[in-house]
């Protein structure tokens, strides 16, 4: 009996979370523009979406910013975590305290603070400013996922490698780096998804005329939803679903559970 | 732990990031404080922060607090039982089930909100179905109710994840020990499970409350243009009115809330840390 109620509860919550998404996917195949009437099955919104240049360029912007921000923040984040091993605990916790700020702060405050900085420095807003902003809020995700790995590292193996004549860099790559990889990978994944999903910080740092998917959707919504957007949602949902399945099936997924 | 022989190398290697953090985290925040605490002429004033007391702004702030508290409470009520159920299923497939519950988190935030616009509209999907079933239609689009729904839908995964993590990390032996020593189900829950999951609850509350308190997109999309939250007011100052001083001043008010939240979380962390 208890089991039945548990299943029922899980079921109701799953319906609450997925029914809206399923509805969007169904509407993306509805040939009638009205959301209240089923006008027959169609692929035309998908075709229209693919021929829409604004969507294509927003998609390219979103992906290139996410990829670049992930790579750069992963490199900076990992490098800094390794460097911090040798620092005094006091300095380390000071650095982490500052690093945590973008995670704790509200996105709107982070967004306007960066916007003020870019305006003050007369940096013209667009691709570059969004990229800088994304790197900034991505680094904490990388560092917070690499640091637990560093705490568990076995430094004796590294010292043994040095004693046996390995150069410090070689010894590091061969003994310590493999331990860090799961942390780096999950940090990078986290950074990538945060970057893809971000709206608020992008909105304040983008300037006019430059759109990512999020800001494009926001503008469209204000003007009235086009069925094209449903097609876009359906595609994004399926891509996310497939990606997550792949990630969770891979052996490194264990690191996500901490 | 000595990876490098001297602290100098470490300091040198950390310096690029330290510089980055100063330029892109500390200086921008300093600028918010500067703009918030000065007037157009650049002289010091509390005026911008104090304007939160003006009826229109105060109303938006109070409404934001009210709606985000309600949303946070609903998220907690929904997520805690779910966390208990998920953590009690010690099966291999539970990671998949958990993934299923947090998956919407990875879908674009605006698309998730847009979904509810479509569903709740006057002639939207839900009302069409209701009319078809000869039931009375609901008109909650452009009301605070719709905003709460949007907040709950958007931020629920942020509550589920930390609560689930905290609950699934509780050592089963502790629970069994309590039962062996004669504690009933309720007592075990109140005195063992609930206190041990407190850090998860607090971090879930923070992760829902702050974004809900400061959102402007959800209220724009589901609240029409009539219901302004504090996020909308601040956003307007920067994108329409171009009063950076007032916008920054009101942001300082938000930062005070974030600070309070941080302190609460830190206190809870220390208590949880004894485990």
Contacts between the chains, C-beta under 8 A, distances in Angstrom:
chain1	res1	chain2	res2	distance
A	6	B	85	4.7
A	6	B	88	8.0
A	9	B	81	6.2
A	9	B	82	7.0
A	9	B	85	6.4
A	10	B	82	7.2
A	10	B	85	6.2
A	10	B	86	8.0
A	10	B	97	7.4
A	13	B	78	6.6
A	13	B	82	6.0
A	13	B	101	7.2
A	14	B	100	6.8
A	14	B	101	7.5
A	16	B	153	7.6
A	17	B	101	7.0
A	17	B	104	5.5
A	17	B	153	7.5
A	17	B	156	7.3
A	18	B	104	7.8
A	20	B	112	7.7
A	20	B	115	4.0
A	20	B	116	6.4
A	20	B	118	8.0
A	20	B	119	5.8
A	20	B	153	7.3
A	21	B	104	7.1
A	21	B	107	7.2
A	21	B	115	6.5
A	23	B	115	6.9
A	23	B	118	6.9
A	23	B	119	6.3
A	23	B	125	5.6
A	24	B	111	7.5
A	24	B	114	7.9
A	24	B	115	5.4
A	24	B	118	6.8
A	27	B	118	6.8
A	27	B	125	7.7
A	34	B	123	7.6
A	35	B	118	5.6
A	35	B	121	6.8
A	35	B	123	7.2
A	35	B	124	5.8
A	35	B	125	6.0
A	35	B	128	7.8
A	36	B	123	4.7
A	36	B	124	7.0
A	36	B	125	7.3
A	36	B	127	7.7
A	36	B	128	4.3
A	37	B	128	7.8
A	76	B	16	7.0
A	76	B	17	5.6
A	76	B	20	6.8
A	77	B	17	7.8
A	79	B	13	6.8
A	79	B	16	7.8
A	79	B	17	7.5
A	80	B	13	7.6
A	80	B	14	5.6
A	80	B	16	7.7
A	80	B	17	4.0
A	82	B	3	7.1
A	82	B	13	7.4
A	83	B	9	7.9
A	83	B	10	5.3
A	83	B	12	7.9
A	83	B	13	3.3
A	83	B	14	4.3
A	83	B	17	7.8
A	84	B	10	6.9
A	84	B	14	5.8
A	85	B	1	5.8
A	85	B	3	4.7
A	85	B	4	7.5
A	85	B	10	6.8
A	86	B	2	6.9
A	86	B	3	5.9
A	86	B	4	4.5
A	86	B	6	7.6
A	86	B	7	5.7
A	86	B	9	6.6
A	86	B	10	3.0
A	86	B	11	7.9
A	87	B	7	6.7
A	87	B	10	5.1
A	87	B	11	6.8
A	87	B	14	6.4
A	88	B	7	7.3
A	95	B	14	6.9
A	95	B	17	7.6
A	95	B	18	6.6
A	95	B	21	7.2
A	98	B	21	4.9
A	98	B	22	8.0
A	98	B	25	5.8
A	98	B	26	6.5
A	99	B	21	6.4
A	99	B	25	7.8
A	101	B	25	5.3
A	101	B	29	7.2
A	102	B	25	6.2
A	104	B	206	7.8
A	104	B	210	7.7
A	104	B	258	6.4
A	104	B	261	7.8
A	104	B	262	5.6
A	105	B	29	7.9
A	105	B	255	7.5
A	105	B	258	6.0
A	106	B	210	5.4
A	106	B	211	7.1
A	106	B	213	7.3
A	106	B	214	3.9
A	106	B	254	5.9
A	106	B	255	8.0
A	106	B	258	6.0
A	107	B	211	7.0
A	107	B	214	7.1
A	108	B	214	4.8
A	108	B	215	8.0
A	108	B	216	6.8
A	108	B	231	5.6
A	108	B	234	6.2
A	108	B	235	7.0
A	108	B	251	7.4
A	108	B	254	7.4
A	109	B	29	7.9
A	109	B	32	6.7
A	109	B	214	7.4
A	109	B	251	5.2
A	109	B	254	6.0
A	109	B	255	6.1
A	109	B	258	7.4
A	110	B	28	7.8
A	112	B	32	6.6
A	112	B	234	7.1
A	112	B	238	5.6
A	112	B	247	6.5
A	112	B	248	7.2
A	112	B	251	6.2
A	113	B	28	3.4
A	113	B	29	5.3
A	113	B	31	6.2
A	113	B	32	4.8
A	114	B	24	6.9
A	114	B	28	5.2
A	115	B	238	6.7
A	116	B	28	6.2
A	116	B	31	4.4
A	116	B	32	6.4
A	116	B	35	6.4
A	116	B	244	6.8
A	116	B	248	7.4
A	117	B	23	7.8
A	117	B	24	7.3
A	117	B	27	6.2
A	117	B	28	4.4
A	117	B	31	5.9
A	120	B	31	6.4
A	132	B	24	6.6
A	133	B	24	7.7
A	135	B	20	8.0
A	135	B	24	8.0
A	136	B	20	7.4
A	136	B	24	4.3
A	136	B	25	6.6
A	139	B	17	7.3
A	139	B	20	7.5
A	155	B	1	5.7
A	155	B	2	7.4
A	155	B	3	7.0
A	158	B	3	7.1
A	172	B	3	7.5
A	176	B	3	7.7
A	193	B	106	5.5
A	196	B	108	7.5
A	197	B	106	7.0
A	197	B	108	6.0
A	197	B	109	5.8
A	199	B	108	7.8
A	199	B	109	5.6
A	199	B	110	5.8
A	199	B	217	6.3
A	200	B	216	7.8
A	200	B	217	7.2
A	204	B	238	6.8
A	213	B	108	6.7
A	214	B	108	6.3
A	214	B	109	7.2
A	214	B	110	5.6
A	217	B	108	6.9
A	217	B	110	4.4
A	217	B	111	6.5
A	217	B	114	6.8
A	218	B	110	5.7
A	218	B	217	6.5
A	221	B	110	7.0
A	221	B	114	5.8
A	221	B	117	7.0
A	221	B	221	5.8
A	222	B	220	7.4
A	225	B	114	6.5
A	225	B	117	6.8
A	225	B	118	6.7
A	229	B	111	7.7
A	229	B	114	6.8
A	230	B	118	7.9
A	232	B	111	7.6
A	233	B	107	7.7
A	233	B	108	7.6
A	233	B	111	4.5
A	233	B	114	7.3
A	233	B	115	7.5
A	236	B	107	6.2
A	236	B	108	5.9
A	236	B	111	6.6
A	237	B	107	5.7
A	237	B	111	8.0
A	240	B	103	6.9
A	240	B	106	4.7
A	240	B	107	5.6
A	241	B	103	6.9
A	243	B	106	8.0
A	244	B	99	6.0
A	244	B	103	6.0
A	244	B	106	6.5
A	248	B	95	6.4
A	248	B	96	6.8
A	248	B	99	5.4
A	253	B	95	7.5
A	257	B	95	7.5
A	257	B	165	7.8
A	258	B	165	7.3
